[in-house]
């Protein structure tokens, strides 16, 4: 996917992750990222990962806020593959609103912590809407 001449780098932070049911019993993990990319300035993206924890495909939609005040949007499609504990290698191709195509390779790492305690309820749990 991104096998041509290197044209820059990007650095994104995982902001939120929403897990929803997908078609045919699949799970979709929708992740929002924000960060910067060479030549693009500030970038906001939303990626939808579908598959398992080991590998799968994803689509990504993004908006770049250029230094000169202009903007560029794009849609990308790619694949991901586990590279160890909470790490996934990604490869995708972007179709940008200005007509360019750009390939990306990268690595997603889980950055958010979620801690708590687990227990079995002593009685049926009532719905919060009851």
N, C-alpha and C positions, 0 to 999 in steps of 0.2 A: 504494500500500500504506500508507505512513505519511503520509497527506495531511491528517489532522485536526489538532487542537490539540496543540502541543508540550507534552509532560508531563515532559520530562527529557532527560538525556544519558547516554551510556555510554562507557566507555573500557576496551578489552580489549587484552591482550597475547597474541600467538600463542606458545603454549608448545611444541607439537609438531605435526608434520605427517607423516602416514603415507599413502603412495600405494599403492593396491591395484587389482587388476584387477576390473572391474565386468562386468555382463552385456553380451553381444554385442560384446565387444572394447572396451568403454568403460573409462575410467580414473576412479577415485574418489579424491579427495583428502580425507582425514579430518583435520580440524584441531581441536586443543584450544585453547581460549582461557580466560583468567581475567582478572578485572578488577572494576570497580564499575559500578553503574547507579543513577541517581537513584531514591530510594525503595525500592531493592532491596538495597543494601549490596554485599557480596561476591558475585560471580557466576562460576560455572564453566559452560562450554558446550563441546559437541562438534558441529561442523558437518561434513556430508558434501557436498562439492561434486562434481557430476557434469556433464561437458560438456568443452569445450575450454578453452584458455587465454584465449580471447576472450570467451566467454559460456557460460551454462548455468543450471542450477537447483541448489538446495541444500535440505537439511533440517537443522534444528538442534534439539538437545535441551539444556535448561539447568536449573540449580538455583541459586536465589538464597538466600543466608543472611542473613536480615533482622536489623537491629540489635536487635530485641526478642527474638531467639532463635528465632522462627518461620522457616519456609522456604516458598518457592513454587517449583514446577517448571513447565516448559512445553515445548511442541513448536512449532516454527515451520517454515514453508515459504516459499521465495522464489526470487529470481533474482539473477544477478550478471552484470556486463558490464565488460570491460576499459576502463580510463580512462588507459592509458599504461603505461610501464615498471613492471611488478610492482605495479600498482594496479588494484583492482576495486571498482566501485560495487555496493552490495548493497541490496536492498529485500525485506523479508519481514514476515509477520504471525505473531505468537505467539498460541497458545491456552494460557492459564495455568491452573494447578490451582485457583485461586480463582475461576474463571469469567470473568475479564477477557480481552479481546483487545487486544493492543498491536501497532502497526506500528513497524517500525524501518527507517531508511535509514542507510547508513553507507559506509565505505570500508575495505577490507582492503588492507594493504600488507605485503609480505613483509619480515619483520623479522629473520629468521635468516640467518646467513652460513654458507656451506658452501664450503670451499676445498680444493684438493688438486692433484695432478698426474695426468695421463692418459697412458697408454702402451699400446701393443699388446703382448700377451704374446709372449715368444720361443718358448714351448712351451705346449701346452694347460695350462690352469689346473686343478689338482686340486681336487676338492671338499673342503671343510674336514672333512667327515665320513668321508673315505677312510681 
